[in-house]
Amino acid sequence: MATNAFFAALGYKLWVKAGTSASTVPTSSTGMTRVYSLDNTGISAQSDTQDVIDYDSEQGFKSTLITSQSYSIPCSMNLSVTDAGYLILKNAAITAASGTLLEWYRETPVTDGSGDNPEIHAGLAQVGSFSEDIQAGNIAKVTFDLIGFGAYDFTAQTAP
């Protein structure tokens, strides 16, 4: 593992914006609010499958079909009650049951010295599992999940 790959986790950037069911997946961070003090923003994708049998052959042919896709982005950050990104996330969590969506846009840092454009992930999600951890003697933390259905957009690292 290259040393700079280890430190890459320090340079991830996440932007959010309040959205609606009519929102489209963002293609840039323009007009969005950056979430600061993140220490986790990984993506975990899931697919539900169903086995089916094709009866067009004598023996039958078993195949697995993907029936749905979803993803979650477990995030954590240091609490700053005046941070604009935190305020957008907290409001979206409070109103999640009414269907509030967030537009989100995440950049992966370029650590190979190439000068390339960063890898991009973007999508629409709801905020779930929003929790503030405020313990005496510790740093106040916020954890939350961005939960999306379907696929998110992905753009690989490219030359400028």
MDAnalysis code that builds the backbone (N, CA, C; Angstrom):
import MDAnalysis as mda
import numpy as np

u = mda.Universe.empty(480, n_residues=160, atom_resindex=np.repeat(np.arange(160), 3), trajectory=True)
u.add_TopologyAttr("name", ["N", "CA", "C"] * 160)
u.add_TopologyAttr("resid", np.arange(1, 161))
u.add_TopologyAttr("resname", ["MET", "ALA", "THR", "ASN", "ALA", "PHE", "PHE", "ALA", "ALA", "LEU", "GLY", "TYR", "LYS", "LEU", "TRP", "VAL", "LYS", "ALA", "GLY", "THR", "SER", "ALA", "SER", "THR", "VAL", "PRO", "THR", "SER", "SER", "THR", "GLY", "MET", "THR", "ARG", "VAL", "TYR", "SER", "LEU", "ASP", "ASN", "THR", "GLY", "ILE", "SER", "ALA", "GLN", "SER", "ASP", "THR", "GLN", "ASP", "VAL", "ILE", "ASP", "TYR", "ASP", "SER", "GLU", "GLN", "GLY", "PHE", "LYS", "SER", "THR", "LEU", "ILE", "THR", "SER", "GLN", "SER", "TYR", "SER", "ILE", "PRO", "CYS", "SER", "MET", "ASN", "LEU", "SER", "VAL", "THR", "ASP", "ALA", "GLY", "TYR", "LEU", "ILE", "LEU", "LYS", "ASN", "ALA", "ALA", "ILE", "THR", "ALA", "ALA", "SER", "GLY", "THR", "LEU", "LEU", "GLU", "TRP", "TYR", "ARG", "GLU", "THR", "PRO", "VAL", "THR", "ASP", "GLY", "SER", "GLY", "ASP", "ASN", "PRO", "GLU", "ILE", "HIS", "ALA", "GLY", "LEU", "ALA", "GLN", "VAL", "GLY", "SER", "PHE", "SER", "GLU", "ASP", "ILE", "GLN", "ALA", "GLY", "ASN", "ILE", "ALA", "LYS", "VAL", "THR", "PHE", "ASP", "LEU", "ILE", "GLY", "PHE", "GLY", "ALA", "TYR", "ASP", "PHE", "THR", "ALA", "GLN", "THR", "ALA", "PRO"])
u.atoms.positions = np.array([
    [0.856, -1.183, 0.000],
    [0.000, 0.000, 0.000],
    [0.896, 1.239, 0.000],
    [0.587, 2.140, -0.874],
    [1.351, 3.382, -0.933],
    [1.012, 4.240, 0.287],
    [1.997, 4.931, 0.801],
    [1.795, 5.770, 1.978],
    [0.732, 6.823, 1.732],
    [0.738, 7.429, 0.548],
    [-0.256, 8.476, 0.301],
    [-1.665, 7.915, 0.225],
    [-1.843, 6.619, -0.062],
    [-3.177, 6.016, -0.057],
    [-3.742, 5.997, 1.360],
    [-2.869, 5.768, 2.351],
    [-3.304, 5.761, 3.747],
    [-3.856, 7.125, 4.143],
    [-3.191, 8.172, 3.726],
    [-3.621, 9.520, 4.097],
    [-4.748, 10.054, 3.224],
    [-5.119, 9.335, 2.176],
    [-6.172, 9.801, 1.278],
    [-7.487, 10.033, 2.010],
    [-7.750, 9.256, 3.063],
    [-9.003, 9.414, 3.792],
    [-9.147, 10.812, 4.386],
    [-8.054, 11.535, 4.512],
    [-8.111, 12.883, 5.074],
    [-8.662, 13.908, 4.097],
    [-8.643, 13.607, 2.804],
    [-9.009, 14.619, 1.825],
    [-10.366, 14.461, 1.167],
    [-11.204, 13.542, 1.641],
    [-12.528, 13.384, 1.042],
    [-13.374, 14.618, 1.334],
    [-14.159, 15.026, 0.363],
    [-15.021, 16.202, 0.526],
    [-16.449, 15.810, 0.189],
    [-17.391, 16.262, 1.016],
    [-18.807, 15.971, 0.826],
    [-19.589, 17.272, 0.822],
    [-20.448, 17.433, -0.183],
    [-21.351, 18.570, -0.267],
    [-22.777, 18.052, -0.241],
    [-23.688, 18.836, 0.331],
    [-25.104, 18.469, 0.393],
    [-25.969, 19.665, 0.034],
    [-27.194, 19.358, -0.342],
    [-28.177, 20.393, -0.655],
    [-29.556, 19.783, -0.425],
    [-30.462, 20.545, 0.174],
    [-31.828, 20.066, 0.354],
    [-32.437, 19.798, -1.008],
    [-33.136, 18.686, -1.125],
    [-33.730, 18.315, -2.401],
    [-35.179, 17.897, -2.238],
    [-35.771, 17.504, -3.338],
    [-37.146, 17.003, -3.360],
    [-37.179, 15.764, -4.251],
    [-38.341, 15.154, -4.375],
    [-38.476, 13.981, -5.243],
    [-38.254, 14.350, -6.709],
    [-38.318, 15.637, -7.030],
    [-38.073, 16.085, -8.406],
    [-36.599, 16.434, -8.650],
    [-35.757, 16.330, -7.620],
    [-34.344, 16.667, -7.764],
    [-33.638, 15.683, -8.685],
    [-32.592, 16.171, -9.322],
    [-31.746, 15.304, -10.134],
    [-30.403, 15.144, -9.433],
    [-29.692, 14.095, -9.798],
    [-28.385, 13.840, -9.209],
    [-27.448, 14.980, -9.602],
    [-26.758, 15.594, -8.641],
    [-25.882, 16.725, -8.968],
    [-24.692, 16.289, -9.824],
    [-24.263, 17.191, -10.695],
    [-23.106, 16.925, -11.553],
    [-21.892, 17.750, -11.144],
    [-22.074, 18.619, -10.153],
    [-20.959, 19.386, -9.585],
    [-21.376, 19.843, -8.194],
    [-20.435, 20.405, -7.466],
    [-20.729, 20.890, -6.116],
    [-21.228, 22.336, -6.118],
    [-21.342, 22.934, -7.279],
    [-21.803, 24.318, -7.385],
    [-23.187, 24.470, -6.759],
    [-23.333, 25.458, -5.884],
    [-24.610, 25.724, -5.238],
    [-24.908, 24.809, -4.062],
    [-23.962, 23.948, -3.711],
    [-24.154, 23.031, -2.593],
    [-23.335, 23.513, -1.394],
    [-23.611, 22.951, -0.238],
    [-22.923, 23.326, 0.996],
    [-21.983, 22.206, 1.412],
    [-20.735, 22.563, 1.674],
    [-19.754, 21.554, 2.081],
    [-19.961, 21.182, 3.546],
    [-19.845, 19.887, 3.827],
    [-19.905, 19.381, 5.198],
    [-18.466, 19.271, 5.687],
    [-18.138, 19.992, 6.756],
    [-16.774, 20.020, 7.282],
    [-16.616, 19.050, 8.447],
    [-15.384, 18.800, 8.818],
    [-15.014, 17.982, 9.975],
    [-15.444, 16.519, 9.865],
    [-15.571, 16.008, 8.643],
    [-15.911, 14.597, 8.469],
    [-14.725, 13.715, 8.824],
    [-15.000, 12.586, 9.449],
    [-13.937, 11.595, 9.636],
    [-14.344, 10.228, 9.079],
    [-15.492, 10.147, 8.460],
    [-15.909, 8.939, 7.739],
    [-16.967, 9.335, 6.717],
    [-16.847, 8.814, 5.524],
    [-17.852, 9.030, 4.483],
    [-17.737, 7.949, 3.409],
    [-17.620, 6.690, 3.848],
    [-17.510, 5.562, 2.926],
    [-18.857, 5.207, 2.312],
    [-18.834, 4.484, 1.214],
    [-20.074, 4.065, 0.537],
    [-20.186, 2.548, 0.610],
    [-21.383, 2.080, 0.958],
    [-21.662, 0.654, 1.005],
    [-22.898, 0.394, 0.148],
    [-22.716, -0.335, -0.962],
    [-23.836, -0.615, -1.877],
    [-24.367, -2.024, -1.634],
    [-25.659, -2.182, -1.793],
    [-26.303, -3.477, -1.628],
    [-27.189, -3.759, -2.840],
    [-27.317, -5.031, -3.165],
    [-28.222, -5.467, -4.223],
    [-29.045, -6.633, -3.702],
    [-30.350, -6.589, -3.934],
    [-31.213, -7.723, -3.608],
    [-31.316, -8.578, -4.857],
    [-31.305, -9.891, -4.665],
    [-31.338, -10.799, -5.810],
    [-32.444, -11.831, -5.651],
    [-32.806, -12.431, -6.772],
    [-33.761, -13.526, -6.771],
    [-33.300, -14.547, -7.802],
    [-33.308, -15.802, -7.410],
    [-32.963, -16.868, -8.347],
    [-34.177, -17.201, -9.191],
    [-33.982, -17.327, -10.482],
    [-35.064, -17.682, -11.408],
    [-34.595, -18.839, -12.288],
    [-35.551, -19.583, -12.819],
    [-35.228, -20.690, -13.715],
    [-35.815, -20.393, -15.077],
    [-34.994, -20.546, -16.077],
    [-35.388, -20.357, -17.469],
    [-35.792, -21.733, -17.997],
    [-37.035, -21.903, -18.408],
    [-37.520, -23.203, -18.861],
    [-37.392, -23.399, -20.364],
    [-36.607, -22.569, -21.037],
    [-36.429, -22.713, -22.478],
    [-35.537, -23.895, -22.835],
    [-34.768, -24.434, -21.898],
    [-33.930, -25.595, -22.181],
    [-34.509, -26.804, -21.456],
    [-34.071, -28.001, -21.866],
    [-34.585, -29.232, -21.255],
    [-34.246, -29.333, -19.779],
    [-33.046, -28.901, -19.411],
    [-32.595, -29.022, -18.034],
    [-33.037, -27.846, -17.163],
    [-33.441, -26.767, -17.772],
    [-33.716, -25.550, -17.015],
    [-32.398, -24.865, -16.700],
    [-32.397, -23.582, -16.671],
    [-31.177, -22.830, -16.435],
    [-31.439, -21.879, -15.287],
    [-30.678, -22.019, -14.213],
    [-30.839, -21.168, -13.043],
    [-29.998, -19.910, -13.226],
    [-30.603, -18.791, -12.955],
    [-29.913, -17.514, -13.074],
    [-30.290, -16.637, -11.886],
    [-29.398, -15.781, -11.494],
    [-29.670, -14.852, -10.411],
    [-29.866, -13.464, -11.009],
    [-30.988, -12.847, -10.700],
    [-31.304, -11.510, -11.194],
    [-31.253, -10.514, -10.047],
    [-30.721, -9.349, -10.317],
    [-30.747, -8.268, -9.326],
    [-32.118, -7.601, -9.423],
    [-32.820, -7.565, -8.299],
    [-34.175, -7.018, -8.289],
    [-34.252, -5.603, -7.726],
    [-33.259, -5.199, -6.957],
    [-33.229, -3.818, -6.467],
    [-31.826, -3.475, -6.008],
    [-31.536, -2.188, -5.971],
    [-30.248, -1.690, -5.503],
    [-30.489, -0.592, -4.483],
    [-29.564, -0.503, -3.541],
    [-29.599, 0.587, -2.574],
    [-28.171, 0.812, -2.080],
    [-27.974, 1.882, -1.354],
    [-26.661, 2.162, -0.797],
    [-26.815, 2.954, 0.490],
    [-25.777, 2.888, 1.289],
    [-25.736, 3.736, 2.474],
    [-24.332, 4.329, 2.585],
    [-24.288, 5.505, 3.117],
    [-23.022, 6.184, 3.356],
    [-22.990, 6.524, 4.839],
    [-22.320, 5.679, 5.639],
    [-22.211, 5.997, 7.061],
    [-21.203, 7.130, 7.250],
    [-21.634, 8.191, 7.880],
    [-20.786, 9.373, 8.047],
    [-20.659, 9.720, 9.522],
    [-19.533, 10.311, 9.863],
    [-19.367, 10.876, 11.202],
    [-18.538, 12.142, 11.084],
    [-18.787, 13.045, 12.015],
    [-18.127, 14.348, 11.981],
    [-18.066, 14.926, 13.382],
    [-17.168, 15.862, 13.572],
    [-17.140, 16.624, 14.814],
    [-18.314, 17.597, 14.797],
    [-18.973, 17.733, 15.925],
    [-20.162, 18.580, 16.018],
    [-19.794, 20.054, 16.037],
    [-20.410, 20.808, 15.143],
    [-20.333, 22.262, 15.155],
    [-21.734, 22.758, 14.827],
    [-22.443, 23.251, 15.836],
    [-23.847, 23.616, 15.661],
    [-24.054, 24.814, 14.738],
    [-22.978, 25.508, 14.382],
    [-23.108, 26.640, 13.464],
    [-22.669, 26.290, 12.048],
    [-22.180, 25.072, 11.815],
    [-21.745, 24.645, 10.487],
    [-22.981, 24.489, 9.585],
    [-22.976, 25.134, 8.440],
    [-24.128, 25.112, 7.526],
    [-24.443, 23.698, 7.039],
    [-23.418, 22.875, 6.798],
    [-23.645, 21.493, 6.368],
    [-24.351, 20.680, 7.438],
    [-23.929, 20.848, 8.690],
    [-24.570, 20.173, 9.821],
    [-26.044, 20.563, 9.894],
    [-26.350, 21.839, 9.733],
    [-27.732, 22.306, 9.830],
    [-28.611, 21.700, 8.733],
    [-28.087, 21.578, 7.513],
    [-28.836, 20.947, 6.420],
    [-29.092, 19.475, 6.742],
    [-28.064, 18.780, 7.225],
    [-28.204, 17.363, 7.566],
    [-29.207, 17.157, 8.695],
    [-29.128, 17.973, 9.739],
    [-30.039, 17.815, 10.872],
    [-31.481, 18.073, 10.448],
    [-31.717, 19.109, 9.666],
    [-33.069, 19.388, 9.179],
    [-33.584, 18.238, 8.321],
    [-32.728, 17.686, 7.444],
    [-33.145, 16.571, 6.590],
    [-33.454, 15.329, 7.423],
    [-32.719, 15.131, 8.521],
    [-32.989, 13.994, 9.404],
    [-34.323, 14.171, 10.122],
    [-34.589, 15.385, 10.601],
    [-35.833, 15.662, 11.320],
    [-37.046, 15.474, 10.413],
    [-36.909, 15.828, 9.141],
    [-38.039, 15.759, 8.208],
    [-37.967, 14.551, 7.270],
    [-37.119, 13.569, 7.585],
    [-36.957, 12.397, 6.718],
    [-38.259, 11.620, 6.536],
    [-39.069, 11.519, 7.588],
    [-40.311, 10.753, 7.496],
    [-41.298, 11.354, 6.499],
    [-41.148, 12.645, 6.213],
    [-42.026, 13.277, 5.226],
    [-41.461, 13.162, 3.812],
    [-40.345, 12.433, 3.663],
    [-39.779, 12.192, 2.341],
    [-38.696, 13.161, 1.905],
    [-38.173, 13.953, 2.835],
    [-37.120, 14.910, 2.491],
    [-35.900, 14.186, 1.935],
    [-35.412, 14.655, 0.812],
    [-34.217, 14.098, 0.187],
    [-33.086, 15.103, 0.233],
    [-31.869, 14.581, 0.160],
    [-30.679, 15.407, 0.008],
    [-30.023, 15.080, -1.315],
    [-29.542, 16.108, -1.975],
    [-28.622, 15.901, -3.080],
    [-27.244, 15.839, -2.433],
    [-26.410, 14.874, -2.810],
    [-25.068, 14.776, -2.232],
    [-24.050, 14.584, -3.350],
    [-22.835, 15.056, -3.070],
    [-21.744, 15.046, -4.055],
    [-20.448, 14.837, -3.276],
    [-19.714, 13.760, -3.590],
    [-18.486, 13.461, -2.861],
    [-17.299, 13.354, -3.808],
    [-16.200, 14.028, -3.447],
    [-14.952, 13.954, -4.208],
    [-13.945, 13.112, -3.446],
    [-13.265, 12.230, -4.175],
    [-12.166, 11.439, -3.630],
    [-10.878, 12.187, -3.940],
    [-9.993, 12.365, -2.982],
    [-8.771, 13.117, -3.258],
    [-7.864, 12.394, -4.256],
    [-7.154, 13.162, -5.061],
    [-6.157, 12.622, -5.982],
    [-4.830, 12.598, -5.220],
    [-4.298, 11.405, -4.990],
    [-3.107, 11.286, -4.151],
    [-1.878, 10.821, -4.917],
    [-2.006, 10.621, -6.234],
    [-0.878, 10.070, -6.988],
    [-0.017, 11.141, -7.654],
    [-0.290, 12.417, -7.389],
    [0.508, 13.494, -7.958],
    [0.293, 13.709, -9.442],
    [-0.751, 13.129, -10.003],
    [-0.979, 13.194, -11.445],
    [-1.599, 14.515, -11.898],
    [-2.234, 15.232, -10.995],
    [-2.951, 16.441, -11.388],
    [-4.296, 16.137, -12.025],
    [-4.747, 14.871, -11.917],
    [-6.018, 14.459, -12.497],
    [-7.198, 15.107, -11.781],
    [-8.364, 15.034, -12.421],
    [-9.611, 15.408, -11.772],
    [-9.979, 14.289, -10.800],
    [-10.613, 14.611, -9.668],
    [-10.910, 13.587, -8.665],
    [-12.017, 12.640, -9.109],
    [-12.026, 11.471, -8.478],
    [-13.144, 10.542, -8.622],
    [-14.358, 11.181, -7.961],
    [-15.531, 11.003, -8.560],
    [-16.761, 11.630, -8.060],
    [-17.836, 10.567, -7.831],
    [-18.547, 10.702, -6.735],
    [-19.761, 9.937, -6.471],
    [-20.844, 10.974, -6.167],
    [-22.068, 10.730, -6.624],
    [-23.154, 11.677, -6.368],
    [-24.493, 10.936, -6.393],
    [-25.465, 11.481, -5.702],
    [-26.776, 10.848, -5.699],
    [-27.798, 11.627, -4.905],
    [-28.942, 10.985, -4.709],
    [-30.037, 11.503, -3.897],
    [-30.251, 10.518, -2.758],
    [-30.425, 11.016, -1.548],
    [-30.562, 10.129, -0.396],
    [-31.379, 10.784, 0.701],
    [-31.825, 9.958, 1.623],
    [-32.440, 10.447, 2.849],
    [-31.422, 10.326, 3.973],
    [-31.607, 11.127, 5.006],
    [-30.738, 11.044, 6.177],
    [-31.412, 10.139, 7.200],
    [-30.688, 9.104, 7.622],
    [-31.197, 8.188, 8.633],
    [-30.203, 8.039, 9.761],
    [-30.644, 7.509, 10.868],
    [-29.789, 7.207, 12.018],
    [-28.958, 8.405, 12.452],
    [-29.545, 9.575, 12.506],
    [-28.843, 10.788, 12.921],
    [-28.682, 10.758, 14.435],
    [-27.447, 10.885, 14.910],
    [-27.191, 10.784, 16.338],
    [-26.083, 11.748, 16.749],
    [-26.305, 12.432, 17.859],
    [-25.283, 13.294, 18.435],
    [-24.733, 12.608, 19.677],
    [-23.420, 12.500, 19.768],
    [-22.758, 11.880, 20.912],
    [-22.019, 12.983, 21.670],
    [-22.595, 13.371, 22.808],
    [-22.040, 14.476, 23.585],
    [-21.732, 13.954, 24.978],
    [-20.454, 13.607, 25.199],
    [-20.025, 13.078, 26.488],
    [-18.992, 14.012, 27.092],
    [-19.104, 14.241, 28.378],
    [-18.132, 15.093, 29.075],
    [-16.731, 14.528, 28.874],
    [-15.807, 15.397, 28.501],
    [-14.420, 14.994, 28.310],
    [-14.100, 14.492, 26.919],
    [-15.102, 14.284, 26.078],
    [-14.885, 13.808, 24.712],
    [-15.228, 14.901, 23.710],
    [-14.802, 14.700, 22.483],
    [-15.194, 15.592, 21.392],
    [-16.628, 15.261, 21.021],
    [-17.469, 16.270, 20.927],
    [-18.859, 16.053, 20.523],
    [-18.881, 15.598, 19.070],
    [-19.566, 14.477, 18.786],
    [-19.601, 13.880, 17.454],
    [-21.039, 13.759, 16.966],
    [-21.175, 13.749, 15.657],
    [-22.450, 13.495, 15.003],
    [-22.229, 12.321, 14.071],
    [-23.136, 11.359, 14.094],
    [-23.104, 10.266, 13.123],
    [-24.441, 10.230, 12.412],
    [-24.404, 9.871, 11.145],
    [-25.626, 9.779, 10.351],
    [-25.365, 8.894, 9.153],
    [-26.429, 8.405, 8.548],
    [-26.337, 7.619, 7.328],
    [-27.091, 8.334, 6.227],
    [-26.481, 8.410, 5.060],
    [-27.208, 8.813, 3.864],
    [-27.684, 7.523, 3.228],
    [-28.983, 7.380, 3.023],
    [-29.562, 6.140, 2.518],
    [-30.227, 6.420, 1.177],
    [-29.727, 5.771, 0.141],
    [-30.252, 5.984, -1.206],
    [-30.755, 4.701, -1.823],
    [-31.705, 4.834, -2.717],
    [-32.274, 3.681, -3.408],
    [-31.963, 3.809, -4.889],
    [-31.649, 2.702, -5.513],
    [-31.174, 2.734, -6.886],
    [-29.666, 2.885, -6.866],
    [-29.121, 3.250, -7.974],
    [-27.665, 3.408, -8.076],
    [-27.290, 4.880, -7.924],
    [-26.103, 5.123, -7.419],
    [-25.564, 6.477, -7.381],
    [-24.709, 6.669, -8.624],
    [-24.416, 7.914, -8.984],
    [-23.560, 8.197, -10.136],
    [-22.097, 8.097, -9.728],
    [-21.276, 7.641, -10.656],
    [-19.845, 7.482, -10.403],
    [-19.080, 7.980, -11.621],
    [-18.063, 8.805, -11.393],
    [-17.158, 9.256, -12.430],
    [-15.744, 8.940, -11.968],
    [-15.019, 8.159, -12.761],
    [-13.668, 7.759, -12.380],
    [-12.705, 8.947, -12.447],
    [-11.595, 8.819, -11.740],
    [-10.525, 9.829, -11.808],
    [-10.066, 9.939, -13.259],
    [-10.000, 11.166, -13.761],
    [-9.650, 11.379, -15.161],
    [-8.620, 12.489, -15.297],
    [-7.945, 12.493, -16.429],
    [-7.015, 13.579, -16.732],
    [-7.806, 14.853, -16.988],
    [-7.257, 15.998, -16.611],
    [-7.986, 17.261, -16.786],
    [-8.196, 17.598, -18.250],
])
